[in-house]
Amino acid sequence: MSKASKDEIQQLKLQAEKIRKRVIQIIYSSKSGHTGGSLSSVDIETVLYFHVMNIDPAHPATPDRDRFILSKGHSVEALYATLEAKGFIDSRLLDTYGHYNTILAGHPTRKVPGIELNSGALGHGLSAGVGMAMAAKMDKKSYKTYVLMGDGEQGEGSIYEAAMAASHYKLDNLVAIIDRNYLQISGNTENVMSLDPMQERWEAFGWQVVEIDGNDIEQLTDTFDKLSLDTNGKPKLIIARTTKGKGVSYMENVAKWHHGVPTEEQYQQAINEIDERINQYS
């Protein structure tokens, strides 16, 4: 993995906005979706799929591929749109999201090319990621495992069992990311179940922790690049500070958009805002 050039950063920004637009389109079309958390995680998934991970849409099951687990599986719309952009699924399939008899369910399933785990039962993704990372160590494989969690999900105790195991087994080939947007379905995370000090907590479990702006493409690429060079025996955690509903003005930092479908007028406003940025980066 090489450091991203200015041209690549520009292309990643453009790609993220195209994915963000598709998220809005499929949620509006299906009349269902976890909008806010999908939008907050688009930049993270864009950088993973288009800069970081060793993956091949033509051979999605190659043994040496990097693995990605969407532990916050309810935000699947961003993942589906990313898989379309990367070439794992085509636009005709993505357009069936939410329709009768589609394989694109409201949470990830392994029926969909490019998806590694049926996920969405919160708190389980990191445990599965630990298993995948351990398998790579045991088989002397070089692939890495990436797990994207929600911050509301951090109230699940199974996460901390997995955190202890990852440290115990020195899984420096495991990278976890927390989509830290401070909002969950029932409100502000710190009112529901206090999570701070988050960095100190994970460091106490023996993890290498970095906190960044998770909607900043350049910070994301630099951070993933640097972490890829660290073989220090410590699993890695990126606390990615994000904005719920990122990229659509009336959705940003509004808890009710955890799950929601825009009206026709709201849909058009969202598309117009995103198209302005697409034109800017094109």
PyMOL commands that set and color helices and strands:
alter all, ss='L'
color gray80, all
select helices_A, chain A and resi 6-30+35-52+73-86+91-94+125-138+152-155+158-168+189-192+198-204+217-228+255-258+264-281
alter helices_A, ss='H'
color red, helices_A
select strands_A, chain A and resi 67-70+145-150+174-180+183-184+187-188+208-213+236-241
alter strands_A, ss='S'
color yellow, strands_A
deselect
rebuild
show_as cartoon
